[in-house]
Amino acid sequence: MRWPWTRDDREPGVPDRPDAGAAHGVDVSAALGLLSRGAVVIDVRSHREFVRGHLPGARLVDARALRADPVEAIWGDDPLADTSKPVVVVSTTGARAEGAVALLRSAGHEAFSLTGGLGAWLKDGQVLVPGEPR
């Protein structure tokens, strides 16, 4: 099984990842609660998608780097990073996020996907911030 999946490398009619951690999805309200308590939000979409609009405070994380070393991919070399914080993973629809959550959980991290992805975020009246990753 290959990971990460991108929109371009899926076979037509085959879901992104039917066995992904859907049980670890959170709705917008729960995601906001996690974020208010210090959770880290990561975005596993492409750079181009991220620049068009992302959750406030989101970190752009390359899915391949996440697979190689989750701590390095998310927190980099920040010596003060609290790597025990929960991680909320977002993508356009939530499918790519679910794959990342499964990977993070298998590495021992507390991770959740935003159910419904950015569509759910916008439908709830939340904002996206355009711009380059920090």
MOCORWO-V367103 format. One record per backbone hydrogen bond with DSSP energy under -0.5 kcal/mol. CO is the residue of the C=O (numbers start at 0). NH is the residue of the N-H. If there is no record, write none. Layout:
co->CO nh->NH
co->CO nh->NH
This chain:
co->5 nh->8
co->6 nh->9
co->10 nh->13
co->12 nh->14
co->16 nh->19
co->19 nh->21
co->20 nh->23
co->21 nh->24
co->23 nh->112
co->25 nh->114
co->26 nh->30
co->27 nh->31
co->28 nh->32
co->29 nh->33
co->30 nh->34
co->31 nh->35
co->32 nh->36
co->33 nh->36
co->33 nh->38
co->34 nh->37
co->39 nh->41
co->39 nh->87
co->40 nh->58
co->41 nh->89
co->42 nh->60
co->45 nh->49
co->46 nh->50
co->47 nh->51
co->48 nh->52
co->49 nh->52
co->50 nh->130
co->53 nh->128
co->54 nh->57
co->58 nh->42
co->58 nh->60
co->61 nh->65
co->62 nh->66
co->63 nh->67
co->64 nh->68
co->68 nh->72
co->69 nh->73
co->70 nh->74
co->70 nh->75
co->71 nh->75
co->74 nh->77
co->76 nh->78
co->77 nh->80
co->80 nh->82
co->81 nh->84
co->85 nh->39
co->86 nh->88
co->86 nh->111
co->87 nh->41
co->88 nh->113
co->89 nh->43
co->90 nh->117
co->91 nh->118
co->92 nh->115
co->93 nh->97
co->94 nh->98
co->95 nh->99
co->96 nh->100
co->97 nh->20
co->97 nh->101
co->98 nh->102
co->99 nh->103
co->100 nh->104
co->101 nh->105
co->102 nh->106
co->103 nh->108
co->104 nh->107
co->108 nh->110
co->109 nh->86
co->111 nh->88
co->112 nh->25
co->112 nh->114
co->113 nh->116
co->115 nh->118
co->115 nh->119
co->116 nh->120
co->117 nh->121
co->118 nh->122
co->119 nh->123
co->120 nh->125
co->121 nh->124
co->127 nh->129
co->128 nh->53
